[in-house]
Every structure is written in structure tokens, then in C-alpha cells.
Amino acid sequence: MKIASTFLTLATIAMLSGCGSKSTETTDTTEFADSTNEAVADDAASDSTAAFAEDDAEFAVAAANGGMAEVALSKIAEEKATDPKVKEFAKQMVTDHSKANDELKTLAESKSITLPSAPNEEKQKAAADLGGKSGSDFDKAYISQMKKDHDQTVKLFEDAQKEVKDAGLKAFIDKTLPVVKAHAEHVKSLDKTN
């Protein structure tokens, strides 16, 4: 069955790279990861030896997408922010989210879950928009984006606490959620001062 699973995964890759009008270079890696995980989970489920639940993989992909976006946006903020408190927050985001991203990547690899290699198109557009700003406009836009992103991430993790089945992913969620909540509170306090 491993050969069939490998074949199915390769067929999915070939199909996805040939579909649509987008070139492979602009394929949304988050969509690709979701499709690959769905194909592997479906194949494993039919063999009744699923390595991971599809919902678990969807959470991992969404968490990786958000985590990579936080790092990318915060690296821009480390260079462009004018307020020292915003720069300090950005530095903390890079540190904390890079650590969580690495932990999630290791965990996903151990479960044969495919993660995206870059943030999705929506997150990349947000980074491009943010990169076009400067001065206090940049600081305000970065804080606003961090508020929005952290609210979404808190909800993602809280929902996953109830739905995720894998013990390793549950432990990751339980360890990471308090950090994300602390970021959400910190960014709200920065929003009041900017």
C-alpha cells in the first residue's frame, strides 16, 4: 500500500502542477499542501491505517501558513518600523513564531503531513501592501495586521483544541496557544498607543 500511497501523492502533484492557468511558480503552496494531505489521508483511510486525520492536517497547514506570515511581516517591521516598541514587538514575533514554526515542521514531518513552503497569496499580498508603507503609516498598518492575524490565530487554535485528534498536535496547541494569546494582548496594548 505504501507504493499506492506514493503513486497517489505523485499523481496529485502532477495533476496540481498541470491544472489551471497559473504557472507552478505562483501555485499557492497552502492549497497544494491541503490537496496533498487530503489525497494521502483519503488513501490511508481506505487502507484503515490513516497516519493522520484530515482535520489535523488542515489545522497544521493553517497554523504553518499563519506562522510563516507572522515571521515575514515581522521581519519587514524589524527594518521599517519607526516606533521602538513596534520594532521590539516585531523582533519578539520573529523569535516566537520561528520557534513555533520549527516545532510544527518537525511534528508534521513525523506525521507525514505536508506543510506549505510559503505563506498563501492573501498573506503575501498583505506583506507586499505593508512593505509599500513607511513611517507612522507603516507602524499603524503593521499593528492593525498583527491584531487581525492574532485574533484569527487564537480562534484557529481554540477550535483546534476541540477538534484535533493527534496527541502531538494537541500538545503543540496547548503549548503554543498561551503564547499567541499573549501576543494578541500585547498588540492590543500597542494599538492603543499608536
N, C-alpha and C positions, 0 to 999 in steps of 0.2 A: 504494500500500500504506500510505502514511502516513495516509490518510483512514480506512482499515480499522483501523489500529492505534489511532488516536484514538477511533474509534467503539467499539472493543472496550474501551478504557480507560474511556470514559464509561459504557458499559453495565455494566461491572464496578462502577463507583462507584454507579450507580443500584441495582444488584442488592444490593450490600452495605448500602447505606443503608436499603433496604426489608426486609432479612432479619431474622429473629429478633425477640425481644421487647424487645431493648434499643433505646433511643432513639439517634439519631445522636450526641447529646451524650456518651453513655457508650460509644460504639463504641471498642474498643481500636485505637488508631491503628497499633500494631505489626502486628496482624492485617491491618488494612486495607492497610498498605504491602506486606506479604508477598503478599497476594492480587493487588494491582495489579501488582507486579513479575512475579508468576507469569504473569498474563494477557499482559503486554507481552512477556515472554520467549518464551512459547508462540507468540504471534502472530509475533514476529520470527524464531523458529526455523523456523516453517513457510515463511517467506519466505527462509530461509537467510542472513539478514543480521543475526543477533542483535547488538544493541547491547551486551548484557551476558549473562553466563551466570547462570542462575537461582541457582546456589550462591554466586556472587559477591554477588548482590543479597541473599540470605539472610544472608550474613556482614555486609554493610553495615547491614541493618536491626537485627540483633542487637547490633552494635557501637554503633549510634546509641542504641538502647534503653538499653543499659548505661551509655553515656557521659552521657546526659541524666539518668539516675537518680543517677549519682555526683554530678553538679552539684547536683541538687535536694536530696539527702540532706546534702551537704556545706554547702550554704547554711543549712540548718537547724542544722547543727553549729557553723557560724561564730557563730551567735547564742546557742545553748543550751548548748554545751559548757562545762564548768567548769574542766577541766584545760587550761592554756595550750598544752601540747604537742598536745593533741587539736584545739584551735582552729587552731593553726598548720598541722597536717596537713590540716584541712578547707579552709583557705584555699588550700593548695597543690593540693588536689583540684579546687577550683573553677577555679583558673587552668589547670592542665594539661588537665583534661577539657574545659573550654570551648574551649581551643585545638584539641584533637583533634576535638571535635565540629564546629567550624567548618571544619576541613580536610576532614573526611569529608563534610560537607554540600556543599561546593564540588565535591569529587570526584564525589559521587553525582549532582549536577546535571549535570555534564559527561557522565555516562554514562547519563542519563535513568533513574536509579534513584530510586524513591520511598522516602523515609525517613519514619519515624513523626514526628508533630509533638509527641508527649508520651510519657513512659515508659508501659509496659504496665500493666495493672491490678495485677499482682503487685508491681511496683516502686512503684506509687502507694500500695498498701496498706502496704508496708514504710515508706514515708515518713510515712504517717499514724500508724502504730504508733510510730515513732521520735519523731514530734512530740508524742506524748502523754506522753513520759517527761521527767524532769528530773534535775538534779544528777548524781551519780556513776552513777546508773542509766542516764541518757542516754548518758554517755561510754562506758560498757561496751557498751551496745546499739549505738551508732554504730560502735565499733571492731569489734565482732562482725560487723556487717553489712558493713563495709568488707573484713574478712578474707574473708568468704564471696564477696562480689561480685568481689574482685580475683582470687581463685582461679579463679572461673568465667571471668573475662575473660582471664586468662593462657591457660587451656585453649582458649577460643574463638579467640584469636589464633594460638596454636601450631598448632591444627588447620587454621586458615585458611591458614597459611604453606604447607601441603602441598596444599591444595585450590583456593585462589583462582587464577583464570587471568589476570585483568586485571593488566597491569603497573603501572598506577597504584595499584590497591588493594594489590598486593604491596608496593610502595614505602611506602605508608601503614602497612601491617602491620609491615614491617621497622623503620620509624622509631618507631612507637608502642609496640611490644611491650617494648623495654627500659625505657621509662618506666613501663609498667604493672607490670612485674616489680619495679622499684624501689619502686613504691607498695606492692606486696604484701609486700616485705621490711620496709618502714618500718612498715606497720600491724601486722605480727607483732611487731616490737620494742615498739610501743606497747601491744599486748595483754599483754605480759609485765609492763609497769609498771603496768597498771590492775587 
